[in-house]
Amino acid sequence: MEQIKSTRQHVCLFIDSWLKDNKVPSLRLAKYLGVKPVSVKRWREGVCAPDIDLFPKICEFMSVSVNELLGFGGTESLTPAQEEVAVRYKDDETFRKISDCYKNDDGFRKLMIDIADYVRK
């Protein structure tokens, strides 16, 4: 894989990789963001990058932090949905014990995603 030279290139590569890895069509992201499918296609190709105003919605769609999208180390930051779950259950002793076990690795992010998905059902 070639060296990423800029944050813009990282964002484009991240979007492309995430969509491929999660088998999500570009059209679904485009509809969620309210942009034309050709815009997402151009991001994936690295022709241009999404407008910064779209970053929060992109992160919400992908369940990633802005740090992760930008390539700034990301896993220590929670997504808005994960933060909401953490705040909701912060006083629950069992939740606190579980989260303490995972807060410094990717397992915590996975756990938080699973909890957020469960709570929303």
HUVEN-V916071 format. One line per field, one symbol per residue. psi: psi as a letter, one per 40 degrees, with the letter a starting at -180 (. if undefined). burial: # if it has 24 or more other C-alpha atoms within 12 Angstrom, else .. Layout:
psi: ???
burial: ???
This chain:
psi: hihheidddddddddddddddefhidddddddefiiddddddddeediiiiddedddddddefiiddddeffedeeiiidddddddddedehdddddddddeeeieddddddddddddde.
burial: .......#########.##......#..##..#.....###.##.#..##....############.####...#.#######.##............#........##.###.##.....
